[in-house]
């Protein structure tokens, strides 16, 4: 962590100094900026519009559908030109004051810290200095492409103005990468100290008789699965509550209303734990062929037919579980028979 912090601070200083040079010493941005002729007249015209601070574009498509209509007024103005954007701040501000310079450095610091954090996790490639440098420089190229070159395409920013920012960001993060790569060195398996092998002359010993190990005894489960299932049905569907409730105190309508929610929630629990499916998919009453060698656990045959019947009428489609995933008990042995805990409210 100390290396990451140090790399972030050093990288931010390098990028910050380069930014100052790019704007004030190197002829990079200044040639791409132009003064407005009749500036005051344009300022007065903007003030007369009573504009709020914001971004304004011309031409403006009030209806997005106009962008796809070659006959729309927007398309005609866009094709004819001019096209421009205005970044308008109604209130004035002191240029390059301490607050602006301080916030600028904080932004650079956050970016350099993020680059150092990402660099520390690149793995084996981080063993090589130039690989680490290329990683940070690549971040700068990425920012230049998506953060500046995209505006040339979508907002029609001048190419010279855009390329000045692309060069600024790419060079700046490449210089910062030289410093960050020298400080951050990702930990790899090969960089860990190797264990020192100690060899000793083997001592001859007489083999000792060892007792035959006893096979492991099966452990008795702390809690029976039936209790786990009952506890789940109570917790999620309140099954025990409605079964143990003295139903004679309620009307049939009240019992039915309460049972509807309980039955629905019980069905949800059973589907989740067992994924129940019918053994026979056909509707009740359908004529179903009886397989040979019928398993009595799978098919229950009833009726008075004589001889060996080969088909019968489906009375119930049966159920089969596709899985069995009961919750594991993690409580104590003393609480293994608890179906639902007593609930107390403290006031």
C-alpha angles and dihedrals in degrees: 000000000000090000091050092051092046092047091049093052095045093044091049091051092050093048092044093052091047090052091054091049093046091057103033109026110020115066092234110112103016096071090055094058121079134193118239115244110233089015096173093053091054092046090051090049091052092047090051088060090061090225123185119227110279146088121302126188133194127240096030124197107216089182116044089212088069089070090068097041112088090196096054121112089240093057092048092050092045092051093045097044163189101161118186144150126218121206099200128190112180095197120066125235138194107259117240095355123168092267094054092047092047095049089047091057092047090053090051090047093053090049093049092047090052091049090050092049092050091046092053091062103048093103126209094000087067092072089080118071095212091050089055091047091050091051093057093041088051089056088056092051090049092053091046092053101045097030102044115007091054090062090058088057102039104028098030094238110177112271094231092051090048096047090051089061092043090054091042094054095040095049093041095053091042089057091045088048091059089059099038093048090053092056105035113066112173116228112247133178091251092053093058115097111264118239114254111241114226117199124195132182109261114248115224112232131178114252112255124217111250126199117247106259115244116240112257113266116233111253120234112239113249091224131031115240090231090063090048091053093046091049091051092050090049095046096047103026106020089232096155092049094058094041093051095041114107096246093189089080092063137064122247090252092054092048092048093049092051094043092053093065093041093051092047093051092044089054090052091052094048093048091051096047101036109013091222118210132176116261090218117033096202123103121263112272094033119131107251128190113239110228118232116256091028116205108227090213090057102036127031112199119201136166140074103274115144123229125007106329115209099192141022144181114274109243098171128004094220128219134255130186118231092195142004114216109161118176116263117244113237099169131097127287090245091060097043093108096050110118097180128000121240110257122222130183119210117210 
